[in-house]
Amino acid sequence: MQEIIQYIMENPDLIEKVKAGTVQMVGLTIEENELLREVFQSNTIVDAAIRKAWRN
């Protein structure tokens, strides 16, 4: 899941599609895709330090 979130964070256009529910991530269940959409819709802020750590 970490890799998926990292990929989405690196592709801002994809963030909007996830929020709108117009895309689903391959390899995730319906429930996991729904949870991912809810997290991005809630505008949960991912700490910059975590983002940096994920990139390394």
N, CA, C and O atoms as CSV, one atom per row, in Angstrom:
chain,resi,resn,atom,element,x,y,z
A,1,MET,N,N,0.825,-1.193,0.000
A,1,MET,CA,C,0.000,0.000,0.000
A,1,MET,C,C,0.868,1.256,0.000
A,1,MET,O,O,0.513,2.261,-0.615
A,2,GLN,N,N,2.003,1.194,0.689
A,2,GLN,CA,C,2.914,2.340,0.746
A,2,GLN,C,C,3.345,2.752,-0.647
A,2,GLN,O,O,3.383,3.943,-0.956
A,3,GLU,N,N,3.669,1.790,-1.491
A,3,GLU,CA,C,4.119,2.087,-2.848
A,3,GLU,C,C,3.001,2.725,-3.666
A,3,GLU,O,O,3.251,3.610,-4.484
A,4,ILE,N,N,1.785,2.279,-3.446
A,4,ILE,CA,C,0.645,2.834,-4.174
A,4,ILE,C,C,0.413,4.281,-3.770
A,4,ILE,O,O,0.209,5.142,-4.625
A,5,ILE,N,N,0.442,4.550,-2.472
A,5,ILE,CA,C,0.255,5.921,-1.994
A,5,ILE,C,C,1.369,6.814,-2.503
A,5,ILE,O,O,1.121,7.950,-2.908
A,6,GLN,N,N,2.592,6.312,-2.485
A,6,GLN,CA,C,3.719,7.085,-2.994
A,6,GLN,C,C,3.512,7.417,-4.472
A,6,GLN,O,O,3.732,8.554,-4.891
A,7,TYR,N,N,3.091,6.433,-5.257
A,7,TYR,CA,C,2.861,6.650,-6.684
A,7,TYR,C,C,1.786,7.710,-6.905
A,7,TYR,O,O,1.944,8.594,-7.747
A,8,ILE,N,N,0.708,7.622,-6.157
A,8,ILE,CA,C,-0.372,8.605,-6.289
A,8,ILE,C,C,0.120,9.994,-5.911
A,8,ILE,O,O,-0.187,10.965,-6.602
A,9,MET,N,N,0.881,10.103,-4.824
A,9,MET,CA,C,1.393,11.396,-4.368
A,9,MET,C,C,2.324,12.032,-5.398
A,9,MET,O,O,2.409,13.256,-5.489
A,10,GLU,N,N,3.013,11.212,-6.162
A,10,GLU,CA,C,3.943,11.717,-7.175
A,10,GLU,C,C,3.235,12.085,-8.476
A,10,GLU,O,O,3.861,12.626,-9.387
A,11,ASN,N,N,1.940,11.797,-8.571
A,11,ASN,CA,C,1.167,12.069,-9.784
A,11,ASN,C,C,-0.104,12.832,-9.418
A,11,ASN,O,O,-1.165,12.229,-9.257
A,12,PRO,N,N,0.001,14.163,-9.285
A,12,PRO,CA,C,-1.124,14.979,-8.811
A,12,PRO,C,C,-2.415,14.795,-9.615
A,12,PRO,O,O,-3.503,14.866,-9.043
A,13,ASP,N,N,-2.317,14.562,-10.919
A,13,ASP,CA,C,-3.526,14.356,-11.709
A,13,ASP,C,C,-4.246,13.083,-11.269
A,13,ASP,O,O,-5.471,12.994,-11.351
A,14,LEU,N,N,-3.489,12.117,-10.811
A,14,LEU,CA,C,-4.062,10.869,-10.337
A,14,LEU,C,C,-4.785,11.067,-9.005
A,14,LEU,O,O,-5.779,10.394,-8.734
A,15,ILE,N,N,-4.295,11.980,-8.182
A,15,ILE,CA,C,-4.946,12.279,-6.901
A,15,ILE,C,C,-6.389,12.703,-7.150
A,15,ILE,O,O,-7.301,12.237,-6.466
A,16,GLU,N,N,-6.599,13.575,-8.117
A,16,GLU,CA,C,-7.956,14.052,-8.418
A,16,GLU,C,C,-8.843,12.918,-8.916
A,16,GLU,O,O,-10.028,12.863,-8.588
A,17,LYS,N,N,-8.277,12.021,-9.700
A,17,LYS,CA,C,-9.055,10.884,-10.203
A,17,LYS,C,C,-9.411,9.919,-9.081
A,17,LYS,O,O,-10.506,9.356,-9.063
A,18,VAL,N,N,-8.488,9.730,-8.147
A,18,VAL,CA,C,-8.769,8.865,-6.998
A,18,VAL,C,C,-9.869,9.493,-6.151
A,18,VAL,O,O,-10.798,8.806,-5.726
A,19,LYS,N,N,-9.765,10.805,-5.906
A,19,LYS,CA,C,-10.784,11.502,-5.120
A,19,LYS,C,C,-12.160,11.390,-5.760
A,19,LYS,O,O,-13.166,11.226,-5.069
A,20,ALA,N,N,-12.195,11.479,-7.087
A,20,ALA,CA,C,-13.466,11.423,-7.810
A,20,ALA,C,C,-13.996,9.995,-7.933
A,20,ALA,O,O,-15.162,9.783,-8.265
A,21,GLY,N,N,-13.136,9.031,-7.665
A,21,GLY,CA,C,-13.547,7.636,-7.776
A,21,GLY,C,C,-13.595,7.144,-9.210
A,21,GLY,O,O,-14.272,6.160,-9.509
A,22,THR,N,N,-12.873,7.828,-10.110
A,22,THR,CA,C,-12.894,7.447,-11.525
A,22,THR,C,C,-11.795,6.455,-11.894
A,22,THR,O,O,-11.746,5.971,-13.025
A,23,VAL,N,N,-10.917,6.153,-10.947
A,23,VAL,CA,C,-9.883,5.135,-11.176
A,23,VAL,C,C,-9.869,4.172,-9.994
A,23,VAL,O,O,-10.261,4.518,-8.880
A,24,GLN,N,N,-9.413,2.970,-10.265
A,24,GLN,CA,C,-9.194,1.990,-9.213
A,24,GLN,C,C,-7.793,1.440,-9.398
A,24,GLN,O,O,-7.348,1.219,-10.524
A,25,MET,N,N,-7.112,1.222,-8.312
A,25,MET,CA,C,-5.752,0.723,-8.372
A,25,MET,C,C,-5.777,-0.796,-8.551
A,25,MET,O,O,-6.428,-1.518,-7.796
A,26,VAL,N,N,-5.059,-1.254,-9.559
A,26,VAL,CA,C,-4.979,-2.685,-9.853
A,26,VAL,C,C,-4.292,-3.393,-8.693
A,26,VAL,O,O,-3.293,-2.906,-8.163
A,27,GLY,N,N,-4.823,-4.524,-8.308
A,27,GLY,CA,C,-4.232,-5.302,-7.231
A,27,GLY,C,C,-4.841,-5.034,-5.867
A,27,GLY,O,O,-4.540,-5.738,-4.902
A,28,LEU,N,N,-5.705,-4.010,-5.778
A,28,LEU,CA,C,-6.391,-3.718,-4.519
A,28,LEU,C,C,-7.820,-4.224,-4.591
A,28,LEU,O,O,-8.419,-4.268,-5.666
A,29,THR,N,N,-8.360,-4.602,-3.449
A,29,THR,CA,C,-9.754,-5.021,-3.399
A,29,THR,C,C,-10.651,-3.791,-3.547
A,29,THR,O,O,-10.180,-2.656,-3.490
A,30,ILE,N,N,-11.919,-4.029,-3.733
A,30,ILE,CA,C,-12.879,-2.929,-3.815
A,30,ILE,C,C,-12.847,-2.116,-2.525
A,30,ILE,O,O,-12.892,-0.886,-2.546
A,31,GLU,N,N,-12.768,-2.825,-1.409
A,31,GLU,CA,C,-12.742,-2.135,-0.110
A,31,GLU,C,C,-11.480,-1.286,0.047
A,31,GLU,O,O,-11.545,-0.171,0.563
A,32,GLU,N,N,-10.339,-1.804,-0.392
A,32,GLU,CA,C,-9.081,-1.051,-0.299
A,32,GLU,C,C,-9.125,0.181,-1.195
A,32,GLU,O,O,-8.653,1.247,-0.801
A,33,ASN,N,N,-9.687,0.046,-2.398
A,33,ASN,CA,C,-9.822,1.197,-3.283
A,33,ASN,C,C,-10.732,2.245,-2.672
A,33,ASN,O,O,-10.455,3.440,-2.780
A,34,GLU,N,N,-11.807,1.824,-2.036
A,34,GLU,CA,C,-12.728,2.748,-1.387
A,34,GLU,C,C,-12.035,3.471,-0.234
A,34,GLU,O,O,-12.198,4.681,-0.072
A,35,LEU,N,N,-11.273,2.745,0.555
A,35,LEU,CA,C,-10.540,3.348,1.665
A,35,LEU,C,C,-9.529,4.377,1.149
A,35,LEU,O,O,-9.391,5.458,1.720
A,36,LEU,N,N,-8.838,4.039,0.086
A,36,LEU,CA,C,-7.872,4.952,-0.516
A,36,LEU,C,C,-8.572,6.235,-0.968
A,36,LEU,O,O,-8.063,7.334,-0.746
A,37,ARG,N,N,-9.732,6.096,-1.599
A,37,ARG,CA,C,-10.502,7.256,-2.049
A,37,ARG,C,C,-10.916,8.111,-0.853
A,37,ARG,O,O,-10.803,9.336,-0.898
A,38,GLU,N,N,-11.390,7.477,0.205
A,38,GLU,CA,C,-11.825,8.208,1.394
A,38,GLU,C,C,-10.675,8.981,2.031
A,38,GLU,O,O,-10.853,10.118,2.468
A,39,VAL,N,N,-9.510,8.371,2.082
A,39,VAL,CA,C,-8.347,9.035,2.674
A,39,VAL,C,C,-7.989,10.282,1.875
A,39,VAL,O,O,-7.744,11.339,2.457
A,40,PHE,N,N,-7.956,10.170,0.548
A,40,PHE,CA,C,-7.600,11.329,-0.262
A,40,PHE,C,C,-8.708,12.376,-0.264
A,40,PHE,O,O,-8.417,13.569,-0.349
A,41,GLN,N,N,-9.959,11.965,-0.175
A,41,GLN,CA,C,-11.059,12.925,-0.105
A,41,GLN,C,C,-11.063,13.686,1.213
A,41,GLN,O,O,-11.492,14.838,1.268
A,42,SER,N,N,-10.586,13.044,2.272
A,42,SER,CA,C,-10.611,13.688,3.587
A,42,SER,C,C,-9.527,14.745,3.727
A,42,SER,O,O,-9.445,15.432,4.745
A,43,ASN,N,N,-8.685,14.871,2.686
A,43,ASN,CA,C,-7.592,15.840,2.706
A,43,ASN,C,C,-6.624,15.579,3.850
A,43,ASN,O,O,-6.025,16.506,4.395
A,44,THR,N,N,-6.477,14.316,4.206
A,44,THR,CA,C,-5.505,13.945,5.224
A,44,THR,C,C,-4.123,14.356,4.731
A,44,THR,O,O,-3.714,13.998,3.626
A,45,ILE,N,N,-3.428,15.094,5.541
A,45,ILE,CA,C,-2.111,15.586,5.150
A,45,ILE,C,C,-1.067,14.545,5.502
A,45,ILE,O,O,-0.993,14.069,6.635
A,46,VAL,N,N,-0.260,14.203,4.507
A,46,VAL,CA,C,0.847,13.280,4.742
A,46,VAL,C,C,2.064,14.141,5.049
A,46,VAL,O,O,2.472,14.971,4.238
A,47,ASP,N,N,2.631,13.935,6.219
A,47,ASP,CA,C,3.775,14.719,6.662
A,47,ASP,C,C,4.897,14.668,5.628
A,47,ASP,O,O,5.191,13.605,5.079
A,48,ALA,N,N,5.516,15.804,5.364
A,48,ALA,CA,C,6.586,15.898,4.366
A,48,ALA,C,C,7.736,14.948,4.676
A,48,ALA,O,O,8.359,14.414,3.758
A,49,ALA,N,N,8.023,14.733,5.943
A,49,ALA,CA,C,9.108,13.824,6.315
A,49,ALA,C,C,8.780,12.386,5.905
A,49,ALA,O,O,9.659,11.636,5.482
A,50,ILE,N,N,7.510,12.016,6.036
A,50,ILE,CA,C,7.110,10.673,5.630
A,50,ILE,C,C,7.236,10.539,4.118
A,50,ILE,O,O,7.737,9.531,3.618
A,51,ARG,N,N,6.781,11.556,3.393
A,51,ARG,CA,C,6.904,11.514,1.931
A,51,ARG,C,C,8.361,11.357,1.526
A,51,ARG,O,O,8.686,10.560,0.646
A,52,LYS,N,N,9.245,12.126,2.176
A,52,LYS,CA,C,10.667,12.047,1.851
A,52,LYS,C,C,11.203,10.652,2.152
A,52,LYS,O,O,11.966,10.103,1.357
A,53,ALA,N,N,10.825,10.082,3.262
A,53,ALA,CA,C,11.288,8.750,3.632
A,53,ALA,C,C,10.815,7.709,2.632
A,53,ALA,O,O,11.552,6.777,2.309
A,54,TRP,N,N,9.585,7.857,2.135
A,54,TRP,CA,C,9.047,6.902,1.172
A,54,TRP,C,C,9.819,6.943,-0.137
A,54,TRP,O,O,9.932,5.926,-0.821
A,55,ARG,N,N,10.350,8.103,-0.489
A,55,ARG,CA,C,11.067,8.240,-1.758
A,55,ARG,C,C,12.445,7.597,-1.705
A,55,ARG,O,O,13.021,7.282,-2.746
A,56,ASN,N,N,12.978,7.398,-0.505
A,56,ASN,CA,C,14.328,6.842,-0.364
A,56,ASN,C,C,14.334,5.349,-0.323
A,56,ASN,O,O,15.397,4.738,-0.208
